[in-house]
Amino acid sequence: MIAYRADAGGQFSAQLMIPLTAGLFMLPFFLCSATGGQIADESDKAWLIRLIKLIEIPVMLAAAGGVLAGSAAVLLTLLFAMGIVAAFFGPLKYAILPDLLPPEELLLGNALVEAGTFIAILLGTIAGMVIATRHGSAAVAGLIVAVALAAWGASRQIPPTTPAARGRAARWNLFGATVRVLRQAAQEPGPFRSMLGISWFWLAGATYLSQFPAYVRFILGAEELVVTLFLSLFSIGIAFGSLLCNRLLAGRLSASCVPWGALGIGLFSIDLWLASPPPSGAGELMTLAAFLGDPVHCRILADLFGIAASGGVFVVPLYALLQALTKREHRARAIAANNIVNAAAMVISSAVTMALIAIGVSIPGLFLLTGTATLAVAVLFWRMLPRLTVAQSA
């Protein structure tokens, strides 16, 4: 990670590489999501998922070759290719749930998908670091191919579905298709409100995740393993909050938990700002054992877990309502529009974060601003609760 690179040249290279890789992966979501949503609405979603997972296998084989060869150019190209694959897969992942689950299980299905997504990200990150450190590039290459094969095998167990809409020629005018899908989404108030809420979740989440390395290094003065602890706690917290939401709502499709989730994000964020110490001076970095041994840090860890758990409570009902409030014949396109707006929110998060840091706002100050803004989001969702109901789908 950038904050732990000792040499200035390496740090500058990393500072360029991280936004480049993020941009290469995010760009296909703007370009391909709308067309992917149209194809998903007009196809058997299970068959399409199997096809996408099959395509991933040669891509991962090529990526394994790039890892073994140590070629950054090959890996960046394949990262862009995986962004395209993810953009086509994204609308399917959520749009297929109402086809396979009864309404009373839709909330639990979304909770499991959200929890599984963050746990998978966590396990992949930790496995990648451990394997690369201890066993080298050959083990990493083998792992990514094995995961691709396992994903294709799992996709074969998905029951078939019927196409939701009449087939038409796919709109490969990517910009025009994107504009149309966003315009259509904006005309449906209930789903569009859900999209905006989900996008706020990703905006706030991106703000936190992007600042963990610098916060741990420069504010807490701790080693890189503490960053891994933060990522682990954050992922587990979102998984916990996602499942807690289903328990609180007892499977009901309702937005009643959403403002409370936003309130939790806001209050825990403000307390994280209060609990943060002054910036750490130069010196030896605190070990993970020393960090955990200091009772003062328990409050910071509790705040991080609270933010993440509140995020799970906040976002899961919004995904379920987006699915339930959207007509089946264009549900995948609505999910595609949501993915586009989410990607835009993360880009905005990055730009605003860089601008605020450039004018002197501290990392704890960013947490304070994020928390305060999320309190306003909580108020907005309390006010719109009567208009964000499944009854609108009738």
Residue pairs with C-beta under 8 A, 6 or more apart in sequence:
1 14
1 213
1 224
1 227
2 11
2 14
2 15
2 18
2 213
2 214
3 213
3 214
3 216
3 217
3 218
4 213
4 217
4 223
4 224
5 11
5 14
19 350
20 76
21 76
21 79
22 350
24 76
24 79
24 80
24 83
25 79
25 80
25 82
25 83
25 86
26 83
26 343
26 346
26 347
27 80
27 83
28 80
28 83
28 84
28 86
28 87
29 83
29 86
29 87
29 90
29 339
29 340
29 342
29 343
30 178
30 340
30 343
30 344
31 87
31 174
31 175
31 178
32 84
32 87
32 88
32 174
33 87
33 90
33 91
33 178
33 181
33 336
33 337
33 339
33 340
33 343
34 171
34 174
34 177
34 178
34 180
34 181
34 182
34 333
34 336
34 337
34 340
35 88
35 170
35 171
35 172
35 174
35 177
36 87
36 88
36 89
36 90
36 91
36 92
36 332
36 336
37 91
37 95
37 181
37 330
37 332
37 333
37 334
37 335
37 336
37 337
38 168
38 170
38 171
38 177
38 181
38 332
38 333
38 336
39 48
39 88
39 170
40 48
40 88
40 91
40 92
40 95
40 332
40 333
40 335
40 336
41 95
41 163
41 164
41 165
41 329
41 330
41 331
41 332
41 333
42 163
42 164
42 165
42 166
42 167
42 168
43 163
43 167
44 160
44 161
44 162
44 163
45 92
45 95
45 96
45 99
45 161
45 332
46 96
46 155
46 158
46 159
46 160
46 161
47 160
48 92
49 89
49 92
49 96
49 155
49 158
50 152
50 155
50 156
50 158
52 85
52 88
52 89
52 92
52 155
53 148
53 151
53 152
53 154
53 155
54 152
55 85
56 82
56 85
56 148
56 151
56 152
57 145
57 148
57 149
57 152
59 78
59 81
59 82
59 85
59 148
60 144
60 145
60 147
60 148
61 145
61 148
62 74
62 78
63 74
63 75
63 78
63 82
63 141
63 144
64 141
64 142
64 144
64 145
65 74
65 141
66 74
66 75
66 78
67 75
67 137
67 140
67 141
67 144
68 137
68 138
68 141
70 137
87 339
90 335
90 336
90 339
91 332
91 333
91 335
91 336
91 339
92 332
93 113
93 335
94 110
94 113
94 319
94 322
94 323
94 335
95 323
95 331
95 332
95 334
95 335
96 158
96 161
97 106
97 109
97 110
97 113
97 323
98 106
98 323
98 324
98 328
98 331
99 161
99 162
99 164
99 328
100 109
100 158
100 159
100 161
101 109
103 253
103 324
104 251
105 251
106 253
106 320
106 323
106 324
107 245
107 246
107 249
107 251
107 252
107 253
107 316
107 317
107 320
108 246
108 251
110 242
110 316
110 319
110 320
110 323
111 242
111 243
111 245
111 246
111 312
111 316
112 242
112 243
113 319
114 238
114 239
114 242
114 312
114 315
114 316
114 319
115 238
115 239
115 240
115 242
115 243
115 312
116 239
118 234
118 235
118 238
118 239
119 235
119 236
119 239
121 235
122 231
122 232
122 235
122 236
124 147
125 228
125 231
126 228
126 232
127 143
128 140
128 143
129 228
131 139
131 140
131 143
132 139
132 140
164 328
164 329
164 330
164 331
164 332
165 329
165 330
171 177
171 180
178 340
181 333
181 336
181 337
181 340
182 337
182 340
182 341
184 330
184 333
184 334
184 337
185 191
185 192
185 195
185 333
185 334
185 337
185 338
185 341
186 192
188 325
188 326
188 334
189 387
189 392
190 321
190 325
190 387
190 388
190 389
190 392
190 393
191 321
191 322
191 325
191 326
191 334
193 384
193 387
193 388
194 318
194 319
194 321
194 322
194 325
194 338
194 388
195 322
195 334
195 337
195 338
195 341
195 342
196 341
197 258
197 314
197 315
197 318
197 377
197 381
198 315
198 318
198 319
198 322
198 338
198 341
198 342
199 338
199 341
199 342
199 344
199 345
200 262
200 345
200 374
200 377
201 311
201 314
201 315
201 318
202 342
202 345
202 346
202 349
203 345
203 346
203 348
203 349
204 265
204 311
204 349
204 370
204 374
205 311
206 345
206 346
206 349
206 350
207 349
207 353
207 366
207 370
208 234
208 307
208 367
208 370
209 231
209 234
210 349
210 350
210 353
211 353
211 363
211 366
211 367
212 227
212 230
212 231
212 234
213 224
213 227
214 363
215 230
215 276
215 363
215 364
216 222
216 223
216 224
216 226
216 227
216 230
217 280
217 285
218 279
218 280
218 363
219 276
219 277
219 279
219 280
219 362
219 363
219 364
220 226
220 277
220 280
220 286
220 291
220 297
220 300
221 280
221 281
221 283
221 285
221 286
222 285
222 286
222 287
222 288
222 291
223 285
223 286
223 287
223 288
225 287
225 288
226 286
226 288
226 291
229 288
229 291
229 292
229 301
230 304
233 301
233 304
233 305
233 308
234 304
234 305
234 307
234 308
235 308
236 305
236 308
237 304
237 305
237 306
237 307
237 308
237 309
237 311
237 312
238 308
238 309
238 311
238 312
239 312
240 305
240 308
240 309
240 312
241 261
241 308
241 309
241 310
241 311
241 312
241 313
241 314
241 316
242 312
242 313
242 315
242 316
243 312
244 309
244 312
244 313
245 257
245 261
245 312
245 313
245 316
245 317
246 316
248 257
248 313
249 256
249 257
249 317
253 317
253 320
253 321
253 324
253 390
254 317
254 389
254 390
255 317
255 318
255 321
255 381
255 385
255 388
255 389
256 317
256 385
257 313
257 314
257 317
258 313
258 314
258 317
258 318
258 381
258 385
258 388
259 378
259 379
259 381
259 382
259 385
260 310
260 313
260 378
261 310
261 311
261 312
261 313
261 314
261 315
262 310
262 314
262 374
262 375
262 377
262 378
262 381
263 310
263 375
263 378
264 306
264 307
264 309
264 310
264 313
264 314
265 307
265 310
265 311
265 314
265 371
265 374
266 371
266 372
266 373
266 374
266 375
266 377
266 378
267 306
267 371
267 375
268 303
268 304
268 306
268 307
268 310
268 371
269 303
269 307
269 367
269 368
269 370
269 371
269 372
269 374
270 367
270 368
270 371
270 372
271 299
271 303
271 306
272 300
272 303
272 304
272 307
272 364
272 367
272 371
273 364
273 365
273 367
273 368
273 371
275 296
275 299
275 300
275 303
276 300
276 363
276 364
276 367
277 296
279 362
291 297
321 388
321 390
322 334
322 335
322 338
323 331
323 335
324 390
324 393
325 390
325 392
325 393
326 334
326 393
327 393
353 366
356 365
356 366
356 369
357 363
357 366
361 369
381 388
